[in-house]
Amino acid sequence: MHSTPSPAGRARGRLGPALGAAGAVLALWSLTAWSGAVAPGLLPTPVETASALAAGARSGLLASDVVASLTRAGQGFALGALLGSALGFATGYLPRLSAAVTPLVSFLRPIPAIALVPLATAWFGIGETAKRLLIAYAVLLAVWLYVHDGVSRVPVSHLRAARTLGAPLHRRFTEVLLPAAAPALLAALRYGASVALLALVAAELGGADSGLAYRLQVDGQFLRVDRMFAGLLVLGLLGVAVDLVLAAIGRRFVHWGAS
């Protein structure tokens, strides 16, 4: 008889391969930097990157940039996720609305947030409003796609059965539609969070005086590649941390569909 592994055991089982892959990447990175295949000064070693990261932490710039970027990304993500989820549920549940809205969203989805930076700056200036709206735009489109697809896949027979039994609309939503579409909603939020960080880079490059992408731009102008790698490392780690948090929330509240 096989015993079911505990949550801690499952976590250790996932952590081992992840640490192994990270170690392999670090080894390959180090060998490439030391081999001279890339011109000196253009590819820092992991040690040099860690040193630049530590220097940024000591100066306080890293903390201020992380706070600025997370604030922008969080606000844009919240707005985009809320609007995208609401629109996705509406279009997934109402075929006529879907027929009207889907072509418009399909038209907008190939237009990246970075292409809208000049327009957003012209309309809203270089302040925080333009940055939040750019991030919200990208997140809305990403979240809508997942939620719309998940809601539209809910069997119509389930909704008809609930309606036949006399369940009002709000109960059909909370007791049938929402639980069935919850795994898709969780996937939408996880993907939307990564899109928020991608759009954040575009938003900060469009005009900012703080933030991780802004610092990348400044360091790039002075060819401080070690600092640039440190900034990229922080962006990646933030993405991993946010995804782990959302995945943990999913396992707690959407245990029938979370991974």
N, C-alpha and C positions, 0 to 999 in steps of 0.2 A: 504494500500500500504506500502510495506516494503522499507525503504530507505537503500541505499548501505552504509555500514560503511566506514568511512574515513580511510586512512592508519594509522593515529594515533590511531583510535579506534581499528583497527585490531591488532596493536602492543600491545595495552593494554590488549586486549582479550587473546593474546598468553602469555603475561608477567605474568598475574595472576596465571595460573596453574603452570608455571615454578617456580615462587617464592614459591608457596605452596609446590611443590615437594622438592625444596631446603630446605625449613624449616623443612619438615618431615625428610629428611636425616640428617640434623644437630641435630634434637631432638633425633633420633635413635642413632646417633653417640655418642652424649653426654651421653645418658642413658647407652649405652654399656660400654663406658670408665669408668663411675662412678660406674657401678655395680660390677666391679671386675671380670667379666667373662673372661677377658684377663689379663694376668700377668701385674702388674704395670710396667710402663716404656715401654711397647710394643705397647700401643695404647694411644696416646696423646688425650687430649680433644680438641675440636675446639678452645678454648681459648689459650691453649698451642701452637697449630699449628699456630694460628694468631700471637702469640708472636714471634715464630721462624721466621715467614715470615717477620715481622716488623724488627727483628734484622738483617736479611739478606739484607733487603732494606737499613737500616741505614749504614751497613758496605760497601755497594757498590757491594758486591759479587753477589747479585741477579740480578742487572742491567747488570753486565758484562756477567753473565751466560746466561741471556735471549738474549742479543745481539748476543753472540756467537752461541747459538742454532738456533735462528731465521735466522741468516745469512747462516748457513749450510743448514738448512731445506729449506729456500727460494731458494737458488741456486740449490740444488738437485731437488726441486719440479719444478722449471722453466724448467730445462733440461729434466726431466722425462715427464712432462706434454706436452712439445713441441714434443718430439719424440713419445710419446704414442698417442697423438692426430693425428699426421701426419700418423703414421702407422695404426691407427684405421680407418681413412678416406680411406686410400689406400686399406686395406684389406676388408673393408666394401663395397667399390665401385667395386673392381676388384675380382671376384670370384676365378680366377686362382691363384692370389697372396694369397688370403685367404687360399686356399687349401695347399699352400706351407708353409705359415707362421704360421697358427693356431696350427698345431701340435707342433711346436717348442715352441711357447709361452705357450701352455698348459703343456709342459714339464717343463718349467721354473717356472711357477706360484706357484707350491707347495714348491719351494725352498725358504725359507725366507731369508731376507737380513742378519739376524744374522748368518746364516750358512755360509755366504760368507765372513764374517769379516776376518778370518785368511788368506784366499786367497787374498782378496783385500789388506790386510796389506803386504803380501809377495810381491805382484806385485807393489804396489804404495807407500809402506812405511806407517808411522803413521801420515802423513800430512793430509791436508784438501782434497786433490784430492780423496783419498780413501773414505772418508766420503761422499763427494758430489756424487760420483758415486754409492755408496751403496744406498743412498736415491733415486737417479734418477732411479736406477734399479727397486726398489719397486714401485715407482710412475708410471713408464712407463707401467709396467704390469697391474696395477690397472686401469689406464686411458685407455689403449688400449681396455680392455674388454668392458667398457661402451660405448666408442666411436664406436668401431667396431659393437657392437650390435645395437646402434642407427642408424648408417649409413646403415647397412644391412636391416633395417626395413623400410627405405624410399621406398614408392611404386615405382616400376620400371616404371609404367605408367606415373608418373610425369616427370621422366627423359626422357622417350621416347617422351613425348609431347613437352618438351622443345627442344629436338634435332630436332624433326620434324618441329618445328617453326623456325629452323635455329639458335638457340642460340649456340654460341661457348662454348667450354668446361669450360672456366673460368666463364662464366655467368651461366652455369648450376650448377657450384659449389657454386657461391656466392648468386644466387637467388633461387635455388631449394634445393640443397643438404644441404648447411650450415644452412639455417633457419629451415629445417625439423629436422636436427640432433642436433640443438642447445640445446634443453632441455637435451638430453643425454650427450652432451659435458659439460654442467653445472654440471650435476650430477657427471660426471667423475672427474671434477676439485675439487668438494667438497669432494668426497671420496678420491681422490689423496692427498689432503691436510692433511687429517687425517692419511693416510698411510705414508706421509712424516714425521710426528711426531713420528709414531711408528718406522720407520726405523732410525730416528735420535737417538733414545735410543740405538739401536743396534750399530750404527756407533760410538757414543761417548763412549760406553762401550768397544769398540775395541781399544781405545787409544786416550786420549784427556787430555788437561790440563785446560779445561774450558767447561762450558755448563751445562745445567740442569741435564742431565743423568750422566755426570761425577760427579757432586756434589752429586747426589743420591748415587753413588757408594762410594764416600769418606765418606759420612755421615753414610752409612750402615756399613762400616768397624769399625766405632766407636759407633755403635748402637744409633746414634742420631735420634731416630724415629720421634721426633717432626719436625726436619729439613727435614727428608725424606717425611713426609706428606705434608709439605709446598711445597717441590719441585713437588710432584705429583699434588698438587692443582694448581700450576702455569701451569704445562703442560696441565692439563685439561682446565683451563681457556683460555690458548692460543688457544687450539683447538676450543673452543666455539667461541672465537673472530674471528678467521680466517673463520670459517663456516658462521658466521653472515655476515661478509664482502662479501664473495662470494655469499651468498643468496641475499643480497641487490643489488649486481651488476646484478645478474640474474633477479631480479624483474624489474630492470631498463632497461636492454637490451634484456632480453628473457622473456618478460612479458606474452607471450602466453604459457609458459611451466614452469616458475619458481614457487616455493612454498614459 
